[in-house]
């Protein structure tokens, strides 16, 4: 995989030279014309209170089904592209383009609920059916049976709770995927992991100031 970067708060955690505003290209190249644009799916009315995971899922599915919104995302063969959206109830949301054979690497979203839906292509999600300790560890050995795999084609989505550990991949050799993601509260931090067999290792903790 050529891209292994978890989803960000105010922009993917890449060098400042590679990102401007809320839309950019990873890892390098010109910033798309939509940089700095915040979009809303057609016909969507944002929730006035803190959204539930079910409401986040409803939002990302609604957004993924908006052809005008999906067509507004510039795609780049060399890196992921993104546009920030107005999520429901103060959530943060992203429209993301995935070039062939790209992925996030293992990570979680701390105390944020989340949901994502595929708008184009297919994404694979590998996840762990276990809640990891919030702190105080560097290496964990996973038990048998905790691995889960989902394949989400266009129109399919899923919600997840706090401390959800996963990686998201576009395995296609020649086709972009596009998806919509939402988190509440806006991401306080991201923990990044490496994995060798059953051993999961905490590699890095990233906070919003790291992504500026």
C-alpha positions in Angstrom: 0.0 0.0 0.0 1.4 3.4 -0.9 -0.8 5.5 1.4 -1.2 4.8 5.2 -2.7 7.9 6.7 -5.6 7.9 9.1 -8.5 10.3 8.6 -7.8 13.8 10.0 -9.5 16.6 11.9 -8.7 19.8 10.0 -6.7 18.2 7.2 -4.9 14.9 6.7 -1.6 14.7 8.7 0.8 15.5 5.9 3.5 18.2 5.5 2.1 21.7 5.2 3.5 22.0 1.7 1.1 19.2 0.6 -2.1 20.6 2.0 -4.0 23.8 1.8 -7.4 24.6 3.3 -9.8 21.6 3.6 -9.1 20.0 0.2 -5.7 18.7 -0.9 -3.7 16.0 -2.6 -1.6 13.4 -0.8 1.4 13.2 -0.9 2.2 15.9 -3.4 1.0 17.8 -6.4 -1.3 20.8 -7.0 -4.1 21.6 -4.6 -7.5 20.9 -6.4 -9.7 23.8 -7.3 -12.1 23.0 -4.5 -9.6 23.8 -1.7 -11.1 25.6 1.2 -14.7 24.7 0.1 -17.1 23.3 2.7 -19.9 21.3 1.1 -23.3 20.0 2.2 -25.2 17.1 0.5 -28.2 18.3 -1.4 -31.4 18.3 0.7 -29.6 17.6 3.9 -30.7 19.3 7.2 -28.1 19.1 9.9 -29.2 17.9 13.3 -29.4 20.6 16.0 -28.0 18.3 18.8 -25.1 15.9 19.2 -25.6 13.2 16.6 -25.9 9.5 17.3 -23.9 6.9 15.3 -27.2 6.1 13.5 -27.6 9.7 12.5 -24.0 9.8 11.3 -24.6 6.7 9.2 -27.8 8.3 7.8 -25.7 11.4 6.9 -22.9 9.6 5.1 -25.3 7.4 3.2 -27.3 10.5 2.1 -24.1 12.2 1.1 -22.8 9.2 -0.8 -26.0 9.1 -2.8 -25.6 12.8 -3.9 -24.2 12.5 -7.5 -23.5 16.3 -7.7 -21.5 16.2 -4.4 -19.5 13.1 -5.5 -18.7 14.6 -8.9 -17.3 17.8 -7.1 -14.4 15.9 -5.7 -11.2 16.1 -7.8 -9.4 12.8 -8.1 -5.7 12.4 -8.4 -3.9 9.2 -9.4 -1.0 9.8 -7.0 -2.8 10.4 -3.7 -6.0 10.7 -1.7 -8.0 13.9 -2.2 -10.6 15.3 0.2 -13.2 18.0 0.8 -14.5 18.8 4.2 -18.3 18.7 4.6 -20.8 20.2 7.0 -21.7 17.2 9.2 -24.8 16.9 11.4 -24.8 18.4 14.9 -21.3 19.8 14.9 -19.7 16.6 13.6 -16.7 16.7 11.3 -17.2 15.0 7.9 -15.1 14.3 4.9 -15.6 13.4 1.2 -12.5 11.3 0.3 -11.1 10.0 -3.0 -8.9 6.8 -2.8 -6.6 6.0 -5.7 -6.0 2.3 -6.5 -4.2 0.3 -3.9 -4.3 2.9 -1.1 -5.3 2.6 2.5 -5.1 4.1 6.0 -3.1 1.7 8.0 -4.4 0.5 11.4 -5.7 3.3 13.6 -8.6 4.4 15.9 -10.5 7.6 16.5 -10.3 7.8 20.4 -13.6 8.9 21.9 -15.3 9.8 18.6 -18.3 7.9 17.2 -18.1 7.4 13.4 -19.6 6.2 10.2 -18.6 5.9 6.6 -20.2 5.0 3.3 -18.9 4.2 -0.1 -20.1 6.3 -3.0 -18.0 4.8 -5.8 -15.9 1.7 -6.2 -15.4 -0.6 -3.2 -13.6 -0.3 0.1 -12.5 -3.1 2.5 -12.5 -2.5 6.2 -10.5 -4.7 8.5 -11.4 -4.1 12.1 -10.9 -5.6 15.6 -13.9 -6.7 17.7 -12.2 -5.7 20.9 -11.8 -2.4 22.8 -8.2 -1.6 23.5 -7.0 0.1 26.7 -7.0 3.9 26.4 -3.4 4.2 27.6 -0.6 2.5 29.4 0.5 0.0 26.8 2.8 -0.2 23.8 2.3 -3.8 22.6 -0.7 -6.1 22.8 -1.2 -9.7 21.7 -4.6 -10.1 20.1 -6.8 -13.2 20.8 -8.1 -15.4 18.1 -11.4 -14.5 16.6 -11.2 -10.7 17.0 -10.6 -9.9 13.3 -13.5 -8.7 11.2 -13.6 -7.9 7.5 -16.3 -6.0 5.6 -16.4 -5.1 1.9 -18.5 -2.0 1.2 -19.6 -1.3 -2.4 -21.3 1.8 -3.6 -24.3 2.6 -1.4 -23.1 0.6 1.5 -22.0 2.0 4.8 -21.4 1.2 8.5 -21.3 3.0 11.8 -18.9 2.3 14.7 -18.5 3.3 18.3 -15.7 4.9 20.4 -12.2 3.4 20.2 -12.9 1.5 17.1 -9.7 0.0 15.6 -9.6 -0.5 11.9 -8.0 0.1 8.6 -9.7 1.0 5.3 -8.4 0.0 1.9 -9.1 0.4 -1.8 -7.7 -2.9 -3.1 -8.6 -2.2 -6.8 -5.6 -2.2 -9.1 -7.1 0.3 -11.5 -10.1 2.1 -10.1 -10.6 5.0 -7.7 -13.0 4.7 -4.7 -14.9 7.6 -3.2 -16.4 7.6 0.3 -18.0 9.9 2.9 -16.9 9.8 6.6 -18.3 11.5 9.7 -17.1 11.7 13.3 -18.5 13.1 16.6 -17.1 14.7 18.5 -14.6 16.1 16.1 -11.5 13.9 16.4 -9.5 14.7 19.6 -6.7 12.4 18.5 -5.7 9.4 16.4 -3.7 6.5 17.5 -1.7 4.7 14.8 -0.7 1.1 15.0 1.4 -1.5 13.2 0.5 -5.1 13.2 2.6 -8.3 12.8 0.4 -11.4 13.1 -1.4 -11.2 16.4 0.8 -8.5 17.8 -0.5 -4.9 17.7 2.0 -2.1 18.4 1.2 1.5 19.2 3.4 3.5 16.9 2.2 7.1 17.2 -0.5 9.3 18.8 -1.5 12.3 16.7 -3.4 15.3 17.9 -5.0 18.1 15.9 -2.0 20.4 16.3 0.1 17.7 14.4 -2.2 18.0 11.4 -1.9 21.8 11.0 
